[in-house]
Amino acid sequence: MVKQLILTGFMGAGKTTIGELLAQKMALPFIDIDKMIEKEQGKSIRAIFDTEGEEAFRKMEQAKLTDLRKTSAVISTGGGIVLNEMNQTLLIQHPAPVFYLKTSPKIFLNRLRNDKTRPLLQAKTSEEVIAIFESRTPLYEKTANYVITTDHKDPYEIADEILAQIQ
């Protein structure tokens, strides 16, 4: 049985919800890299972006991805982890299967419509957010072993689809 898997995808794709469900089904811990960084830094991702910048945050993600390499867990990454070239390499070379949770703009925009916590959503139009998603899609696909389309599926269906892929 797989002892680790990684979930990637754009914000609002369901990485946390599905990750927690998978962790429960697989009897593994769930680790959210963003939450781990927030806890260690003592501030939100938005505050890290504001005070230290995106590049510093991406390096923090890189350090976590490296540190967790041999940890038995279901790991959820931040939506922008694929923007750092070293993170792309780490994901591609990672021994654990990497699943890209692909969600359409209509779905993630609906899920995020009232979210004020994500730096990327601040002062952006829906069209700008969709353009960012479209620019990241090839990077998610390049770094994933599996692409799981999440539209019109509930989290249990998605988790079962992922489990079927790794068995």
PyRosetta script that sets phi, psi and omega in degrees:
from pyrosetta import init, pose_from_sequence

init()
pose = pose_from_sequence("MVKQLILTGFMGAGKTTIGELLAQKMALPFIDIDKMIEKEQGKSIRAIFDTEGEEAFRKMEQAKLTDLRKTSAVISTGGGIVLNEMNQTLLIQHPAPVFYLKTSPKIFLNRLRNDKTRPLLQAKTSEEVIAIFESRTPLYEKTANYVITTDHKDPYEIADEILAQIQ")
pose.set_psi(1, 143.6)
pose.set_omega(1, 178.7)
pose.set_phi(2, -65.3)
pose.set_psi(2, 135.2)
pose.set_omega(2, -179.1)
pose.set_phi(3, -104.6)
pose.set_psi(3, -2.3)
pose.set_omega(3, 177.4)
pose.set_phi(4, -157.5)
pose.set_psi(4, 143.1)
pose.set_omega(4, 167.9)
pose.set_phi(5, -147.8)
pose.set_psi(5, 157.7)
pose.set_omega(5, -174.7)
pose.set_phi(6, -123.0)
pose.set_psi(6, 135.5)
pose.set_omega(6, 176.7)
pose.set_phi(7, -110.7)
pose.set_psi(7, 128.6)
pose.set_omega(7, 174.4)
pose.set_phi(8, -123.3)
pose.set_psi(8, 169.0)
pose.set_omega(8, 177.8)
pose.set_phi(9, 148.8)
pose.set_psi(9, 168.8)
pose.set_omega(9, -178.7)
pose.set_phi(10, -68.7)
pose.set_psi(10, 161.0)
pose.set_omega(10, 177.3)
pose.set_phi(11, -59.2)
pose.set_psi(11, 143.0)
pose.set_omega(11, -179.4)
pose.set_phi(12, 83.1)
pose.set_psi(12, 5.4)
pose.set_omega(12, -179.6)
pose.set_phi(13, -77.3)
pose.set_psi(13, -18.0)
pose.set_omega(13, -179.7)
pose.set_phi(14, 101.2)
pose.set_psi(14, 19.9)
pose.set_omega(14, -177.5)
pose.set_phi(15, -57.9)
pose.set_psi(15, -42.5)
pose.set_omega(15, -178.8)
pose.set_phi(16, -70.7)
pose.set_psi(16, -49.5)
pose.set_omega(16, -179.0)
pose.set_phi(17, -59.0)
pose.set_psi(17, -48.9)
pose.set_omega(17, -178.1)
pose.set_phi(18, -71.1)
pose.set_psi(18, -38.2)
pose.set_omega(18, 177.7)
pose.set_phi(19, -60.7)
pose.set_psi(19, -44.6)
pose.set_omega(19, 178.2)
pose.set_phi(20, -62.9)
pose.set_psi(20, -40.5)
pose.set_omega(20, 178.8)
pose.set_phi(21, -65.2)
pose.set_psi(21, -45.2)
pose.set_omega(21, 177.5)
pose.set_phi(22, -61.3)
pose.set_psi(22, -43.4)
pose.set_omega(22, -179.6)
pose.set_phi(23, -59.2)
pose.set_psi(23, -42.6)
pose.set_omega(23, 178.4)
pose.set_phi(24, -62.9)
pose.set_psi(24, -47.9)
pose.set_omega(24, -178.0)
pose.set_phi(25, -65.9)
pose.set_psi(25, -32.0)
pose.set_omega(25, -177.7)
pose.set_phi(26, -93.6)
pose.set_psi(26, -2.2)
pose.set_omega(26, -177.2)
pose.set_phi(27, 56.0)
pose.set_psi(27, 45.8)
pose.set_omega(27, 177.8)
pose.set_phi(28, -124.5)
pose.set_psi(28, 158.4)
pose.set_omega(28, 173.1)
pose.set_phi(29, -69.0)
pose.set_psi(29, 155.9)
pose.set_omega(29, 174.0)
pose.set_phi(30, -107.9)
pose.set_psi(30, 131.5)
pose.set_omega(30, 178.4)
pose.set_phi(31, -125.9)
pose.set_psi(31, 123.6)
pose.set_omega(31, 174.5)
pose.set_phi(32, -103.8)
pose.set_psi(32, 111.5)
pose.set_omega(32, -175.9)
pose.set_phi(33, -57.9)
pose.set_psi(33, -41.6)
pose.set_omega(33, 179.1)
pose.set_phi(34, -60.2)
pose.set_psi(34, -46.9)
pose.set_omega(34, -179.5)
pose.set_phi(35, -64.0)
pose.set_psi(35, -37.8)
pose.set_omega(35, 178.5)
pose.set_phi(36, -62.3)
pose.set_psi(36, -44.1)
pose.set_omega(36, 179.1)
pose.set_phi(37, -65.5)
pose.set_psi(37, -44.1)
pose.set_omega(37, 178.7)
pose.set_phi(38, -58.1)
pose.set_psi(38, -43.8)
pose.set_omega(38, -179.2)
pose.set_phi(39, -64.1)
pose.set_psi(39, -46.8)
pose.set_omega(39, -178.3)
pose.set_phi(40, -66.8)
pose.set_psi(40, -36.6)
pose.set_omega(40, -178.3)
pose.set_phi(41, -84.7)
pose.set_psi(41, -16.9)
pose.set_omega(41, -179.1)
pose.set_phi(42, 70.5)
pose.set_psi(42, 25.3)
pose.set_omega(42, 177.8)
pose.set_phi(43, -156.9)
pose.set_psi(43, 162.9)
pose.set_omega(43, -178.1)
pose.set_phi(44, -71.7)
pose.set_psi(44, 162.6)
pose.set_omega(44, 175.4)
pose.set_phi(45, -57.6)
pose.set_psi(45, -42.7)
pose.set_omega(45, 179.6)
pose.set_phi(46, -58.7)
pose.set_psi(46, -43.2)
pose.set_omega(46, 179.1)
pose.set_phi(47, -66.4)
pose.set_psi(47, -37.3)
pose.set_omega(47, 177.2)
pose.set_phi(48, -63.3)
pose.set_psi(48, -45.4)
pose.set_omega(48, 177.3)
pose.set_phi(49, -58.2)
pose.set_psi(49, -45.1)
pose.set_omega(49, -176.7)
pose.set_phi(50, -67.1)
pose.set_psi(50, -39.7)
pose.set_omega(50, -174.1)
pose.set_phi(51, -93.8)
pose.set_psi(51, -34.9)
pose.set_omega(51, -174.4)
pose.set_phi(52, -114.9)
pose.set_psi(52, -18.5)
pose.set_omega(52, 178.6)
pose.set_phi(53, 94.8)
pose.set_psi(53, 161.5)
pose.set_omega(53, -177.5)
pose.set_phi(54, -65.6)
pose.set_psi(54, -39.2)
pose.set_omega(54, -178.1)
pose.set_phi(55, -59.7)
pose.set_psi(55, -42.2)
pose.set_omega(55, 178.3)
pose.set_phi(56, -63.0)
pose.set_psi(56, -41.2)
pose.set_omega(56, 179.0)
pose.set_phi(57, -63.6)
pose.set_psi(57, -42.5)
pose.set_omega(57, -179.7)
pose.set_phi(58, -62.0)
pose.set_psi(58, -33.8)
pose.set_omega(58, 177.0)
pose.set_phi(59, -69.7)
pose.set_psi(59, -33.9)
pose.set_omega(59, 175.1)
pose.set_phi(60, -64.4)
pose.set_psi(60, -41.9)
pose.set_omega(60, 177.0)
pose.set_phi(61, -60.6)
pose.set_psi(61, -43.4)
pose.set_omega(61, -179.5)
pose.set_phi(62, -59.9)
pose.set_psi(62, -44.6)
pose.set_omega(62, 179.3)
pose.set_phi(63, -61.5)
pose.set_psi(63, -42.8)
pose.set_omega(63, 179.8)
pose.set_phi(64, -65.4)
pose.set_psi(64, -45.0)
pose.set_omega(64, 179.8)
pose.set_phi(65, -59.1)
pose.set_psi(65, -39.7)
pose.set_omega(65, 177.5)
pose.set_phi(66, -67.9)
pose.set_psi(66, -47.2)
pose.set_omega(66, -178.6)
pose.set_phi(67, -61.4)
pose.set_psi(67, -33.7)
pose.set_omega(67, -174.9)
pose.set_phi(68, -88.0)
pose.set_psi(68, 4.1)
pose.set_omega(68, -173.2)
pose.set_phi(69, -51.6)
pose.set_psi(69, -38.2)
pose.set_omega(69, -176.2)
pose.set_phi(70, -111.2)
pose.set_psi(70, 12.5)
pose.set_omega(70, -179.5)
pose.set_phi(71, -84.1)
pose.set_psi(71, 128.6)
pose.set_omega(71, 175.5)
pose.set_phi(72, -74.7)
pose.set_psi(72, 112.2)
pose.set_omega(72, -177.0)
pose.set_phi(73, -175.0)
pose.set_psi(73, 163.1)
pose.set_omega(73, 165.5)
pose.set_phi(74, -94.8)
pose.set_psi(74, 123.4)
pose.set_omega(74, -173.2)
pose.set_phi(75, -115.7)
pose.set_psi(75, 127.4)
pose.set_omega(75, 175.3)
pose.set_phi(76, -103.0)
pose.set_psi(76, 128.5)
pose.set_omega(76, 178.8)
pose.set_phi(77, -97.5)
pose.set_psi(77, 165.6)
pose.set_omega(77, 172.3)
pose.set_phi(78, -75.7)
pose.set_psi(78, 155.8)
pose.set_omega(78, -176.6)
pose.set_phi(79, -61.9)
pose.set_psi(79, -24.0)
pose.set_omega(79, -177.9)
pose.set_phi(80, -101.2)
pose.set_psi(80, 9.3)
pose.set_omega(80, -176.3)
pose.set_phi(81, -58.0)
pose.set_psi(81, -28.9)
pose.set_omega(81, -177.1)
pose.set_phi(82, -76.7)
pose.set_psi(82, -5.0)
pose.set_omega(82, -179.2)
pose.set_phi(83, -75.3)
pose.set_psi(83, -23.6)
pose.set_omega(83, 179.7)
pose.set_phi(84, -90.2)
pose.set_psi(84, 125.0)
pose.set_omega(84, -176.5)
pose.set_phi(85, -60.2)
pose.set_psi(85, -37.6)
pose.set_omega(85, 178.8)
pose.set_phi(86, -65.8)
pose.set_psi(86, -37.4)
pose.set_omega(86, 176.6)
pose.set_phi(87, -64.1)
pose.set_psi(87, -37.8)
pose.set_omega(87, 176.5)
pose.set_phi(88, -59.2)
pose.set_psi(88, -47.3)
pose.set_omega(88, 179.4)
pose.set_phi(89, -61.7)
pose.set_psi(89, -44.3)
pose.set_omega(89, 179.3)
pose.set_phi(90, -60.8)
pose.set_psi(90, -41.2)
pose.set_omega(90, 178.8)
pose.set_phi(91, -67.0)
pose.set_psi(91, -45.1)
pose.set_omega(91, -179.1)
pose.set_phi(92, -62.3)
pose.set_psi(92, -40.5)
pose.set_omega(92, -176.6)
pose.set_phi(93, -89.9)
pose.set_psi(93, -1.8)
pose.set_omega(93, -176.0)
pose.set_phi(94, -65.4)
pose.set_psi(94, 138.7)
pose.set_omega(94, 179.8)
pose.set_phi(95, -70.6)
pose.set_psi(95, -22.2)
pose.set_omega(95, -179.8)
pose.set_phi(96, -83.0)
pose.set_psi(96, 150.4)
pose.set_omega(96, 175.1)
pose.set_phi(97, -68.0)
pose.set_psi(97, 139.7)
pose.set_omega(97, 179.5)
pose.set_phi(98, -110.8)
pose.set_psi(98, 124.7)
pose.set_omega(98, -179.7)
pose.set_phi(99, -111.1)
pose.set_psi(99, 123.6)
pose.set_omega(99, 173.7)
pose.set_phi(100, -92.2)
pose.set_psi(100, 116.5)
pose.set_omega(100, 176.5)
pose.set_phi(101, -87.6)
pose.set_psi(101, 100.7)
pose.set_omega(101, -175.1)
pose.set_phi(102, -90.0)
pose.set_psi(102, 119.2)
pose.set_omega(102, -177.6)
pose.set_phi(103, -126.1)
pose.set_psi(103, 137.3)
pose.set_omega(103, -178.1)
pose.set_phi(104, -72.0)
pose.set_psi(104, 153.3)
pose.set_omega(104, 178.7)
pose.set_phi(105, -54.3)
pose.set_psi(105, -40.1)
pose.set_omega(105, -179.3)
pose.set_phi(106, -57.5)
pose.set_psi(106, -42.3)
pose.set_omega(106, -178.1)
pose.set_phi(107, -70.4)
pose.set_psi(107, -52.3)
pose.set_omega(107, -175.6)
pose.set_phi(108, -69.3)
pose.set_psi(108, -32.1)
pose.set_omega(108, 176.6)
pose.set_phi(109, -65.2)
pose.set_psi(109, -37.8)
pose.set_omega(109, 177.3)
pose.set_phi(110, -65.4)
pose.set_psi(110, -43.6)
pose.set_omega(110, -179.7)
pose.set_phi(111, -64.9)
pose.set_psi(111, -32.2)
pose.set_omega(111, -173.0)
pose.set_phi(112, -100.0)
pose.set_psi(112, 4.7)
pose.set_omega(112, -170.8)
pose.set_phi(113, -57.2)
pose.set_psi(113, -28.6)
pose.set_omega(113, -179.6)
pose.set_phi(114, -112.2)
pose.set_psi(114, 11.6)
pose.set_omega(114, -176.5)
pose.set_phi(115, -80.8)
pose.set_psi(115, 121.6)
pose.set_omega(115, 179.9)
pose.set_phi(116, -108.1)
pose.set_psi(116, 5.1)
pose.set_omega(116, -173.4)
pose.set_phi(117, -95.4)
pose.set_psi(117, -11.7)
pose.set_omega(117, -173.7)
pose.set_phi(118, -98.7)
pose.set_psi(118, 121.3)
pose.set_omega(118, -177.3)
pose.set_phi(119, -56.5)
pose.set_psi(119, -36.2)
pose.set_omega(119, -176.6)
pose.set_phi(120, -65.0)
pose.set_psi(120, -27.1)
pose.set_omega(120, -177.6)
pose.set_phi(121, -83.8)
pose.set_psi(121, -14.3)
pose.set_omega(121, -175.5)
pose.set_phi(122, -71.0)
pose.set_psi(122, 126.3)
pose.set_omega(122, 176.4)
pose.set_phi(123, 59.8)
pose.set_psi(123, 31.2)
pose.set_omega(123, 176.9)
pose.set_phi(124, -118.1)
pose.set_psi(124, 141.8)
pose.set_omega(124, 173.9)
pose.set_phi(125, -81.7)
pose.set_psi(125, 164.9)
pose.set_omega(125, 176.8)
pose.set_phi(126, -57.5)
pose.set_psi(126, -39.6)
pose.set_omega(126, -179.9)
pose.set_phi(127, -63.7)
pose.set_psi(127, -38.3)
pose.set_omega(127, 178.5)
pose.set_phi(128, -67.9)
pose.set_psi(128, -39.6)
pose.set_omega(128, 178.5)
pose.set_phi(129, -65.8)
pose.set_psi(129, -41.3)
pose.set_omega(129, 177.7)
pose.set_phi(130, -62.8)
pose.set_psi(130, -40.1)
pose.set_omega(130, 178.0)
pose.set_phi(131, -62.1)
pose.set_psi(131, -39.2)
pose.set_omega(131, 177.3)
pose.set_phi(132, -64.8)
pose.set_psi(132, -45.5)
pose.set_omega(132, 177.2)
pose.set_phi(133, -56.4)
pose.set_psi(133, -48.5)
pose.set_omega(133, -177.9)
pose.set_phi(134, -63.9)
pose.set_psi(134, -33.7)
pose.set_omega(134, 178.2)
pose.set_phi(135, -71.8)
pose.set_psi(135, -27.5)
pose.set_omega(135, -179.8)
pose.set_phi(136, -86.4)
pose.set_psi(136, -25.0)
pose.set_omega(136, -174.5)
pose.set_phi(137, -51.5)
pose.set_psi(137, -47.3)
pose.set_omega(137, 179.0)
pose.set_phi(138, -62.0)
pose.set_psi(138, -29.9)
pose.set_omega(138, 179.4)
pose.set_phi(139, -72.8)
pose.set_psi(139, -40.2)
pose.set_omega(139, 175.2)
pose.set_phi(140, -60.8)
pose.set_psi(140, -46.1)
pose.set_omega(140, -177.5)
pose.set_phi(141, -65.5)
pose.set_psi(141, -38.9)
pose.set_omega(141, -179.7)
pose.set_phi(142, -64.6)
pose.set_psi(142, -35.8)
pose.set_omega(142, -173.1)
pose.set_phi(143, -95.0)
pose.set_psi(143, -4.2)
pose.set_omega(143, -176.5)
pose.set_phi(144, -100.5)
pose.set_psi(144, 147.3)
pose.set_omega(144, 171.1)
pose.set_phi(145, -82.8)
pose.set_psi(145, -28.9)
pose.set_omega(145, -177.2)
pose.set_phi(146, -137.9)
pose.set_psi(146, 142.5)
pose.set_omega(146, 173.5)
pose.set_phi(147, -113.3)
pose.set_psi(147, 122.5)
pose.set_omega(147, -179.9)
pose.set_phi(148, -115.0)
pose.set_psi(148, 115.7)
pose.set_omega(148, 176.4)
pose.set_phi(149, -79.0)
pose.set_psi(149, 125.6)
pose.set_omega(149, -172.6)
pose.set_phi(150, -101.1)
pose.set_psi(150, -11.9)
pose.set_omega(150, -177.0)
pose.set_phi(151, -57.7)
pose.set_psi(151, 135.8)
pose.set_omega(151, 174.9)
pose.set_phi(152, 61.3)
pose.set_psi(152, 26.9)
pose.set_omega(152, 174.3)
pose.set_phi(153, -125.8)
pose.set_psi(153, 144.8)
pose.set_omega(153, 175.4)
pose.set_phi(154, -86.2)
pose.set_psi(154, 164.1)
pose.set_omega(154, -176.6)
pose.set_phi(155, -56.5)
pose.set_psi(155, -33.4)
pose.set_omega(155, 179.3)
pose.set_phi(156, -66.4)
pose.set_psi(156, -40.7)
pose.set_omega(156, 177.3)
pose.set_phi(157, -62.8)
pose.set_psi(157, -42.8)
pose.set_omega(157, -179.3)
pose.set_phi(158, -65.0)
pose.set_psi(158, -46.0)
pose.set_omega(158, 178.6)
pose.set_phi(159, -59.3)
pose.set_psi(159, -43.7)
pose.set_omega(159, 178.5)
pose.set_phi(160, -63.6)
pose.set_psi(160, -37.7)
pose.set_omega(160, 177.9)
pose.set_phi(161, -64.5)
pose.set_psi(161, -41.3)
pose.set_omega(161, 178.2)
pose.set_phi(162, -65.1)
pose.set_psi(162, -46.3)
pose.set_omega(162, 179.5)
pose.set_phi(163, -60.6)
pose.set_psi(163, -38.3)
pose.set_omega(163, 177.8)
pose.set_phi(164, -63.6)
pose.set_psi(164, -34.8)
pose.set_omega(164, -179.7)
pose.set_phi(165, -68.4)
pose.set_psi(165, -32.2)
pose.set_omega(165, -175.1)
pose.set_phi(166, -95.3)
pose.set_psi(166, -3.9)
pose.set_omega(166, 179.4)
pose.set_phi(167, -97.3)
pose.dump_pdb("model.pdb")
